[in-house]
């Protein structure tokens, strides 16, 4: 009986060792296949037409803001200011009405002075795999710069390679909170599982949906001038939930232009028809003098009547 227990114990130890070696080997494969396409900082990131920003929770479980989330948005805003991307595809989880990662990213990037015409929202980016599959198959992205943490980029780039999406990595460095052991262990296991997703059991995205169009690039990704010096009349196409917002903004702008034109014309006509101030004074004086005889006659008719009644 003791031999059986010993044999079972050694079998379990052997399986665990084999599993650990497999995880380590797969991690080395993922990292070695992608490390040369990860920039050292946002300032050295390559230019691409589209920047894919991976969603994550805005806040921490124990309270406070998630530094990884803030770092991703800071990096995305910096890519816009440096004119390294023409569009930002904000992809995240929106599985319930109370949790909306893309809209939260959109709002916080607007607060970072990124115009809405540079952003497109993907509400079905439930995972790294789903985000990249939908970017390639739904939004038609063939090349992109991926914006996420350095420890997440190898897995994201590895998935992009398998999908035929030409991608480079731009690290969002969370200086206030480096990845802990628990987070890195989770990422090691996720990298090993990704190999199985891609080459063993053929994982499919949770929701693919119909194809959508990204807006026509409004910035040249190779230009070095400041974004404020660029003007474009290209129409922006956003996700379904943003169409009404964009349309409303466009209609409001058009109405504002029409009203401004009408005000300019009216002001010119009024200026042409309005007499000079001295002419108005002379007209008022003449009218007053002309009315004096009538006032005098009315007083003469009124005074006797008042005396009789008294």
C-alpha positions as CSV (number, residue, x, y, z in Angstrom):
1,X,0.0,0.0,0.0
2,X,2.8,2.4,0.9
3,X,4.4,1.7,-2.6
4,X,1.2,2.6,-4.3
5,X,1.0,5.8,-2.4
6,X,4.6,6.6,-3.1
7,X,4.2,5.8,-6.8
8,X,1.0,8.0,-7.0
9,X,2.9,10.8,-5.3
10,X,5.8,10.7,-7.7
11,X,3.4,10.6,-10.6
12,X,1.7,13.7,-9.4
13,X,5.1,15.4,-8.9
14,X,6.2,14.4,-12.4
15,X,3.0,15.7,-13.9
16,X,3.3,19.0,-12.1
17,X,6.9,19.3,-13.2
18,X,6.0,18.5,-16.8
19,X,3.2,21.0,-16.7
20,X,5.5,23.7,-15.2
21,X,8.1,23.0,-17.9
22,X,5.4,23.2,-20.6
23,X,4.2,26.6,-19.2
24,X,7.7,27.9,-19.1
25,X,8.5,26.7,-22.6
26,X,5.3,28.2,-24.1
27,X,6.0,31.5,-22.4
28,X,9.5,31.5,-23.8
29,X,8.0,30.9,-27.3
30,X,5.6,33.8,-26.9
31,X,8.1,36.2,-25.5
32,X,10.9,35.4,-28.0
33,X,8.5,35.6,-31.0
34,X,7.4,39.1,-30.1
35,X,10.1,40.9,-28.0
36,X,11.7,42.7,-30.9
37,X,8.5,44.5,-31.8
38,X,7.9,46.1,-28.4
39,X,9.1,49.6,-27.9
40,X,10.9,50.7,-24.8
41,X,8.7,53.7,-24.1
42,X,5.8,55.5,-25.7
43,X,8.2,58.0,-27.2
44,X,9.8,55.3,-29.3
45,X,6.6,53.7,-30.5
46,X,6.2,53.2,-34.2
47,X,3.6,54.9,-36.3
48,X,0.5,53.0,-37.5
49,X,-2.9,54.1,-38.9
50,X,-4.7,52.5,-36.0
51,X,-3.9,52.2,-32.3
52,X,-5.8,49.5,-30.4
53,X,-6.4,50.3,-26.8
54,X,-7.3,47.3,-24.6
55,X,-9.9,47.9,-22.0
56,X,-9.6,47.0,-18.4
57,X,-11.4,48.0,-15.2
58,X,-11.4,51.7,-14.3
59,X,-11.2,51.1,-10.6
60,X,-9.7,48.6,-8.2
61,X,-11.6,46.1,-6.1
62,X,-10.5,47.8,-2.9
63,X,-11.2,51.3,-4.1
64,X,-9.3,53.9,-6.0
65,X,-8.3,54.2,-9.7
66,X,-6.6,51.4,-11.6
67,X,-3.1,52.6,-12.5
68,X,-2.9,50.1,-15.4
69,X,-6.1,51.7,-16.9
70,X,-4.7,55.2,-16.4
71,X,-1.4,54.3,-18.0
72,X,-3.1,52.9,-21.1
73,X,-5.1,56.1,-21.6
74,X,-2.1,58.3,-21.0
75,X,-0.2,56.4,-23.6
76,X,-3.0,56.5,-26.1
77,X,-3.4,60.2,-25.6
78,X,0.4,60.6,-26.1
79,X,0.3,58.7,-29.3
80,X,-2.4,61.1,-30.6
81,X,-0.4,64.1,-29.6
82,X,2.8,62.7,-31.2
83,X,0.7,62.0,-34.4
84,X,1.8,58.3,-34.3
85,X,-1.8,57.1,-35.0
86,X,-4.7,58.3,-37.0
87,X,-7.5,56.4,-35.2
88,X,-7.8,54.9,-31.7
89,X,-9.9,51.8,-31.5
90,X,-11.2,51.5,-27.9
91,X,-12.1,47.9,-27.3
92,X,-13.5,46.6,-24.0
93,X,-16.2,44.8,-22.1
94,X,-19.8,46.0,-22.2
95,X,-21.6,42.8,-21.1
96,X,-24.0,44.7,-18.9
97,X,-25.6,48.2,-18.9
98,X,-23.7,49.0,-15.7
99,X,-20.2,48.2,-16.9
100,X,-19.0,49.9,-20.1
101,X,-15.2,49.9,-20.6
102,X,-15.2,51.5,-24.1
103,X,-17.5,54.4,-23.1
104,X,-15.4,55.0,-20.0
105,X,-12.2,55.1,-22.0
106,X,-13.9,57.5,-24.5
107,X,-15.0,59.9,-21.8
108,X,-11.6,59.9,-20.1
109,X,-9.7,60.4,-23.4
110,X,-12.0,63.3,-24.1
111,X,-10.9,64.7,-20.8
112,X,-7.3,64.3,-22.1
113,X,-8.2,66.5,-25.1
114,X,-8.4,63.7,-27.6
115,X,-11.2,64.7,-30.1
116,X,-14.0,62.3,-30.6
117,X,-13.4,62.0,-34.4
118,X,-10.1,60.2,-33.6
119,X,-11.9,57.4,-31.5
120,X,-14.0,54.4,-32.5
121,X,-15.7,52.2,-29.8
122,X,-15.8,48.4,-29.9
123,X,-18.2,47.2,-27.2
124,X,-17.5,43.4,-27.7
125,X,-13.8,43.3,-26.7
126,X,-14.5,40.8,-23.9
127,X,-10.9,39.5,-24.0
128,X,-7.5,40.1,-25.7
129,X,-8.4,37.4,-28.2
130,X,-11.9,38.9,-28.9
131,X,-10.5,42.4,-29.3
132,X,-7.9,41.4,-31.9
133,X,-10.2,39.1,-33.8
134,X,-12.8,41.8,-34.1
135,X,-10.3,44.5,-35.0
136,X,-9.1,42.4,-37.9
137,X,-12.4,40.8,-39.1
138,X,-15.0,43.4,-38.1
139,X,-13.2,46.7,-38.4
140,X,-10.8,45.6,-41.2
141,X,-7.6,46.5,-39.4
142,X,-4.6,45.0,-41.1
143,X,-1.8,46.8,-39.2
144,X,-1.9,48.5,-35.8
145,X,0.0,49.6,-32.7
146,X,-1.2,47.8,-29.6
147,X,-1.5,49.9,-26.4
148,X,-1.3,47.9,-23.1
149,X,1.2,47.0,-20.3
150,X,4.6,45.5,-21.3
151,X,3.8,42.2,-19.6
152,X,0.6,41.9,-21.7
153,X,2.0,42.9,-25.0
154,X,3.8,39.6,-25.8
155,X,0.5,37.7,-25.7
156,X,-1.4,40.3,-27.6
157,X,1.3,40.4,-30.4
158,X,1.4,36.6,-30.5
159,X,-2.4,36.5,-31.1
160,X,-2.1,39.2,-33.7
161,X,0.6,37.2,-35.6
162,X,-1.7,34.1,-35.7
163,X,-4.6,36.2,-37.1
164,X,-2.5,37.8,-39.8
165,X,-2.6,41.2,-38.2
166,X,0.6,43.1,-38.5
167,X,1.2,44.8,-35.1
168,X,3.8,46.4,-33.0
169,X,3.6,47.1,-29.2
170,X,3.5,50.4,-27.4
171,X,4.0,49.9,-23.7
172,X,1.8,51.6,-21.2
173,X,4.1,51.7,-18.1
174,X,2.3,51.8,-14.8
175,X,4.9,53.4,-12.6
176,X,2.8,53.5,-9.5
177,X,2.0,49.8,-9.5
178,X,4.4,47.3,-11.1
179,X,3.0,43.9,-11.8
180,X,2.9,41.6,-8.7
181,X,3.6,37.9,-8.5
182,X,-0.1,37.0,-8.7
183,X,-0.6,39.1,-11.8
184,X,2.5,37.7,-13.5
185,X,1.5,34.1,-12.7
186,X,-1.9,34.7,-14.2
187,X,-0.2,36.1,-17.3
188,X,2.1,33.1,-17.6
189,X,-0.9,30.8,-17.5
190,X,-2.8,33.0,-20.0
191,X,0.1,32.8,-22.5
192,X,0.2,29.0,-22.3
193,X,-3.6,28.9,-22.7
194,X,-3.4,31.2,-25.7
195,X,-1.2,28.7,-27.6
196,X,-4.0,26.2,-27.0
197,X,-6.6,28.6,-28.1
198,X,-4.8,29.3,-31.4
199,X,-3.4,25.9,-32.4
200,X,-5.3,23.2,-30.5
201,X,-9.0,23.8,-29.8
202,X,-9.7,26.6,-32.3
203,X,-11.2,29.2,-30.0
204,X,-13.9,31.5,-31.5
205,X,-14.8,35.0,-30.4
206,X,-17.8,35.4,-28.2
207,X,-19.5,37.8,-30.6
208,X,-18.3,38.7,-34.1
209,X,-21.2,40.7,-35.6
210,X,-21.4,42.6,-38.9
211,X,-18.5,44.5,-40.4
212,X,-18.0,48.1,-39.5
213,X,-15.9,50.8,-41.1
214,X,-13.2,52.8,-39.3
215,X,-13.1,56.5,-40.1
216,X,-10.9,57.8,-42.9
217,X,-7.6,58.7,-41.3
218,X,-7.6,62.4,-40.4
219,X,-4.0,62.6,-39.3
220,X,-0.9,61.5,-41.3
221,X,0.8,59.0,-39.0
222,X,4.2,60.1,-40.4
223,X,3.7,63.9,-39.9
224,X,5.5,65.7,-37.1
225,X,3.5,68.9,-37.0
226,X,1.2,69.7,-34.1
227,X,-2.3,68.2,-34.3
228,X,-4.0,71.6,-33.9
229,X,-2.6,72.7,-37.3
230,X,-4.5,70.0,-39.1
231,X,-8.0,70.5,-40.5
232,X,-10.0,67.8,-42.2
233,X,-13.5,67.5,-43.6
234,X,-13.5,63.7,-43.6
235,X,-16.6,62.1,-42.2
236,X,-16.1,60.0,-39.1
237,X,-17.8,56.6,-38.8
238,X,-18.3,55.4,-35.2
239,X,-19.8,52.5,-33.5
240,X,-23.6,52.2,-33.6
241,X,-24.0,53.7,-30.2
242,X,-21.9,56.8,-31.2
243,X,-23.6,57.4,-34.6
244,X,-26.3,59.6,-33.0
245,X,-23.8,61.5,-31.0
246,X,-21.6,62.2,-34.1
247,X,-24.6,63.1,-36.2
248,X,-26.0,65.4,-33.6
249,X,-22.7,67.2,-33.3
250,X,-22.4,67.6,-37.1
251,X,-26.0,69.0,-37.3
252,X,-25.3,71.3,-34.5
253,X,-22.1,72.6,-36.1
254,X,-24.0,73.1,-39.4
255,X,-26.8,75.0,-37.7
256,X,-24.2,77.1,-35.9
257,X,-22.5,78.0,-39.2
258,X,-25.9,78.9,-40.8
259,X,-26.9,81.1,-37.9
260,X,-23.5,82.8,-37.9
261,X,-23.9,83.5,-41.7
262,X,-27.4,84.9,-41.1
263,X,-26.2,87.1,-38.3
264,X,-23.5,88.5,-40.4
265,X,-25.9,89.3,-43.3
266,X,-28.4,90.8,-40.9
267,X,-25.8,93.0,-39.2
268,X,-24.7,94.3,-42.6
269,X,-28.2,95.1,-43.7
270,X,-29.0,96.8,-40.4
271,X,-25.8,98.8,-40.6
272,X,-26.8,100.0,-44.1
273,X,-30.4,100.9,-43.1
274,X,-29.8,102.5,-39.7
275,X,-29.6,106.4,-39.7
276,X,-26.8,108.3,-38.1
277,X,-27.3,109.3,-34.4
278,X,-27.5,113.0,-35.3
279,X,-30.2,112.4,-37.9
280,X,-32.3,110.5,-35.3
281,X,-32.1,113.4,-32.9
282,X,-33.2,115.9,-35.6
283,X,-36.1,113.7,-36.5
284,X,-37.2,113.5,-32.9
285,X,-37.0,117.2,-32.4
286,X,-39.0,118.0,-35.5
287,X,-41.7,115.5,-34.5
288,X,-42.0,117.1,-31.0
289,X,-42.4,120.7,-32.4
290,X,-45.0,119.5,-34.9
291,X,-47.1,118.0,-32.1
292,X,-47.1,121.1,-29.9
293,X,-50.1,122.9,-31.5
294,X,-52.2,119.8,-31.0
295,X,-51.2,119.5,-27.3
296,X,-52.0,123.2,-26.7
297,X,-55.5,122.8,-28.3
298,X,-56.2,119.7,-26.1
299,X,-55.3,121.6,-23.0
300,X,-57.6,124.5,-23.8
301,X,-60.5,122.1,-24.4
302,X,-59.8,120.2,-21.2
303,X,-59.3,123.1,-18.7
304,X,-62.9,124.6,-18.9
305,X,-64.4,121.2,-18.3
306,X,-62.4,120.7,-15.2
307,X,-63.4,124.1,-13.8
308,X,-67.2,123.4,-14.3
309,X,-67.0,120.2,-12.5
310,X,-65.4,121.8,-9.5
